[in-house]
Amino acid sequence: MSSSNSRSNLIKALVTGGAGFIGSNIVKLLYQEQHEVVVLDNLLSGYQENLAPFPDICFIQGDIRDEKIVNTAMQGVDVVFHLAASVGNKRSIDHPIEDAEINVIGTLRILEAMRQHNVSRIVSTSSAGIFGELKTLPIDELHPIDPDSPYGATKLASEKLVLAYGKLYGIQAVCLRYFNVYGVNQRFDAYGNVIPIFAYQMINHKPITIFGDGEQTRDFVNVYDVARANYLAAMSDASGAFNLGSGTRITINHLVELMSQTSGIKPQVTYGPPRPGDVRHSLADISAAAKAFGYEPIVDLKTGLAEYMEWAKVALKEAE
Ligand SMILES: NC(=O)c1ccc[n+]([C@@H]2O[C@H](COP(=O)([O-])OP(=O)(O)OC[C@H]3O[C@@H](n4cnc5c(N)ncnc54)[C@H](O)[C@@H]3O)[C@@H](O)[C@H]2O)c1
């Protein structure tokens, strides 16, 4: 890991997976900062309406595994934000071949196109899923890596490929290992995380189920902070892999209380048996990202949840 200097010029950015939850929030930040943005997304799990507020960007509907389309998207690009992926443990167990093709071969297609087009900067997306069973808290970059799902394994392969291309071809490469990201544009599909699942159930006045005693803890980081981390990393000279969370943790019981307080909805809570493979506690050590590119989360959970619950109410109404 090396540390930062600042770049301030306007850039042309390619955001793969830019129609997705986190990608669209990165697009928003780049757009606000007046950078030129190209999005490459095949809408596997993304939504073109996420990009509706940004009419001036270039949207290419296509697959990162498609060499021709990736080469078209790479024309004149300064920085790649690589988020396109088959996302989540469950999807990877249901569709392991597709997971590997997108997360490994797709990443290689992006890297090969970068090499051919002399693009020298990438901020790529890894996951806390690469660690597998958690052994120490907080989780720093030296925590043992031992993924226990196809998704964790392919995100690790993707991370290693990005860093290897960095060494081989002088590409400045940063991989950000996200913990539990939540926030605006996070929808409620079958592969969703706990916050959108609870939001969906609460807004629809359905009971919510907590697996285990609810005293397990998670590090929830707001998508605005994740978007800023991507931006700061891109504008710095940092390279290497960094853990990215909020640096704080909360129990699932407390999370439900906060979601209830911020939305004014009192859910009926039931408790189910703990899910096999679920870790008891999770917390990111974010000091390396702070040192390397000045990352500092600024959205506190209560404020972020209030904003998310408001967004979710509208999104669910529109989907009816
Ligand atoms: N949400 C989290 O908590 C979390 C945690 C760790 C890592 N991540 C990583 O963050 C990134 C973004 O995830 P997200 O939560 O925004 O999910 P998402 O599903 O909303 O975003 C993924 C995007 O990639 C696109 N995509 C998928 N396959 C593609 C392909 N072959 N070609 C082009 N586009 C393709 C999808 O259509 C979607 O827009 C992913 O790389 C994911 O692994 C997310």
The ligand as an SDF file (V2000), in Angstrom:
LIG
                    3D

 44 48  0  0  0  0  0  0  0  0999 V2000
  -23.6850   -4.2060   -1.5860 N   0  0  0  0  0  0  0  0  0  0  0  0
  -22.7220   -4.6230   -0.7810 C   0  0  0  0  0  0  0  0  0  0  0  0
  -22.8850   -4.6060    0.4670 O   0  0  0  0  0  0  0  0  0  0  0  0
  -21.3980   -5.0950   -1.3410 C   0  0  0  0  0  0  0  0  0  0  0  0
  -20.4630   -5.6450   -0.4360 C   0  0  0  0  0  0  0  0  0  0  0  0
  -19.2360   -6.0770   -0.9440 C   0  0  0  0  0  0  0  0  0  0  0  0
  -18.9280   -5.9010   -2.2800 C   0  0  0  0  0  0  0  0  0  0  0  0
  -19.8550   -5.4000   -3.1410 N   0  0  0  0  0  0  0  0  0  0  0  0
  -19.4530   -5.2500   -4.5610 C   0  0  0  0  0  0  0  0  0  0  0  0
  -19.8580   -3.9690   -5.0100 O   0  0  0  0  0  0  0  0  0  0  0  0
  -20.0990   -4.0040   -6.4230 C   0  0  0  0  0  0  0  0  0  0  0  0
  -21.4560   -3.3890   -6.7110 C   0  0  0  0  0  0  0  0  0  0  0  0
  -22.4540   -4.1520   -6.0410 O   0  0  0  0  0  0  0  0  0  0  0  0
  -23.9120   -3.5980   -5.7450 P   0  0  0  0  0  0  0  0  0  0  0  0
  -24.2150   -3.9150   -4.3320 O   0  0  0  0  0  0  0  0  0  0  0  0
  -24.0290   -2.2050   -6.2360 O   0  0  0  0  0  0  0  0  0  0  0  0
  -24.7880   -4.5940   -6.6150 O   0  0  0  0  0  0  0  0  0  0  0  0
  -25.6330   -4.3780   -7.9500 P   0  0  0  0  0  0  0  0  0  0  0  0
  -26.1300   -5.7210   -8.3140 O   0  0  0  0  0  0  0  0  0  0  0  0
  -26.6210   -3.2910   -7.7600 O   0  0  0  0  0  0  0  0  0  0  0  0
  -24.5210   -3.8760   -8.9800 O   0  0  0  0  0  0  0  0  0  0  0  0
  -23.8240   -4.7180   -9.8830 C   0  0  0  0  0  0  0  0  0  0  0  0
  -23.9950   -4.1180  -11.2690 C   0  0  0  0  0  0  0  0  0  0  0  0
  -23.2100   -4.8790  -12.1830 O   0  0  0  0  0  0  0  0  0  0  0  0
  -23.9890   -5.0820  -13.3620 C   0  0  0  0  0  0  0  0  0  0  0  0
  -23.4780   -6.2830  -14.0280 N   0  0  0  0  0  0  0  0  0  0  0  0
  -23.5200   -7.5700  -13.5720 C   0  0  0  0  0  0  0  0  0  0  0  0
  -22.9550   -8.3970  -14.4610 N   0  0  0  0  0  0  0  0  0  0  0  0
  -22.5380   -7.6240  -15.5040 C   0  0  0  0  0  0  0  0  0  0  0  0
  -21.8830   -7.9080  -16.7240 C   0  0  0  0  0  0  0  0  0  0  0  0
  -21.5400   -9.1540  -17.0750 N   0  0  0  0  0  0  0  0  0  0  0  0
  -21.6020   -6.8750  -17.5580 N   0  0  0  0  0  0  0  0  0  0  0  0
  -21.9510   -5.6080  -17.2330 C   0  0  0  0  0  0  0  0  0  0  0  0
  -22.5820   -5.2850  -16.0890 N   0  0  0  0  0  0  0  0  0  0  0  0
  -22.8670   -6.2880  -15.2320 C   0  0  0  0  0  0  0  0  0  0  0  0
  -25.4040   -5.2490  -12.8370 C   0  0  0  0  0  0  0  0  0  0  0  0
  -26.4030   -5.0660  -13.8380 O   0  0  0  0  0  0  0  0  0  0  0  0
  -25.4480   -4.1890  -11.7520 C   0  0  0  0  0  0  0  0  0  0  0  0
  -25.8460   -2.9280  -12.2710 O   0  0  0  0  0  0  0  0  0  0  0  0
  -19.9660   -5.4690   -6.8340 C   0  0  0  0  0  0  0  0  0  0  0  0
  -18.6930   -5.6420   -7.4190 O   0  0  0  0  0  0  0  0  0  0  0  0
  -20.0740   -6.2270   -5.5230 C   0  0  0  0  0  0  0  0  0  0  0  0
  -19.3820   -7.4440   -5.5830 O   0  0  0  0  0  0  0  0  0  0  0  0
  -21.0830   -4.9860   -2.7020 C   0  0  0  0  0  0  0  0  0  0  0  0
  1  2  1  0
  2  3  2  0
  2  4  1  0
  4  5  1  0
  4 44  2  0
  5  6  2  0
  6  7  1  0
  7  8  2  0
  8  9  1  0
  8 44  1  0
  9 10  1  0
  9 42  1  0
 10 11  1  0
 11 12  1  0
 11 40  1  0
 12 13  1  0
 13 14  1  0
 14 15  2  0
 14 16  1  0
 14 17  1  0
 17 18  1  0
 18 19  2  0
 18 20  1  0
 18 21  1  0
 21 22  1  0
 22 23  1  0
 23 24  1  0
 23 38  1  0
 24 25  1  0
 25 26  1  0
 25 36  1  0
 26 27  1  0
 26 35  1  0
 27 28  2  0
 28 29  1  0
 29 30  1  0
 29 35  2  0
 30 31  1  0
 30 32  2  0
 32 33  1  0
 33 34  2  0
 34 35  1  0
 36 37  1  0
 36 38  1  0
 38 39  1  0
 40 41  1  0
 40 42  1  0
 42 43  1  0
M  CHG  2   8   1  16  -1
M  END
$$$$
